[in-house]
């Protein structure tokens, strides 16, 4: 149910946006040139990017919490909990289910009774304040390479879909799959539609979106830092481990998946980013006009 709800939200968002408005790389250590990828003009291919610690340093929901605290949505003791969760995430380098669940529960209780339109507007401000400077340039370049090849690019995250869609729009991506919070009459109820978009639910959402978009998953790519996303990565023909945690790194090496680690500060060329993608990262993406989804029950 979570996957279907998220895919529906992403599809409606991308449709609204449409209404409104070549190189080689090497696998580190292999020394063998890979076929040109992404393939220019392959409209049955798309790319799916995890958000937290893949596209952006840290977790989106924690940065969102900081922004809400600044706007007096909750008290200091709640901020301390958000800060601890963010510190854990940054130090551990992987998603801890208990911490992530606690963060989602906190966020739901905080936004309950607030209007969806209000959170969308605030999300734009929070992106500028806390998130824009935390985007990994290397991962941004990979996303741009797919866009330059004429392919759609989607974020896939457990973060609230409204926040995910703000980030996707600001990066010039096609749209986002995210956790869908229930709202009635444009007001959050404090409940979710289905479960958080995490682990296997991400894979189901990607599968549902691929079916709706007539994509060939064997020609698609997926990018993530977390072993929790192995189900999603295993769906596609081109899986990438980005800034991987230890479990994903081991799994990726065993299956000879492509690895990219941008945490070392090495230049893009040393980790195999296509030259065209690097240019795209510098130029940046033109923001697409995406109308954020409002879930009504």
Secondary structure, DSSP 8 states (H G I E B T S, - for coil): -HHHHHHHHHHHHHHHHHHH-----B-TTT--B---SS-TT-TT-EEEE--BTTTBSS-HHHHHHHHHHHTTSS-HHHHHHHHHHHHHHHHH-S--HHHHHHHHHHHHHHHTTSBHHHHHHHHHHHIIIIIGGGB-HHHHHHHHHHHHTT-EEEEEEEEEHHHHHHHHHHTT-SEEEEE-EEEETTEEEEEESSS-S-THHHHHHHHHHHHHTT--GGG-EEEES-GGGHHHHHHSSEEEEES--HHHHHHHHHHT-EEE--TT---GGGGT--HHHHHHHHH--------------
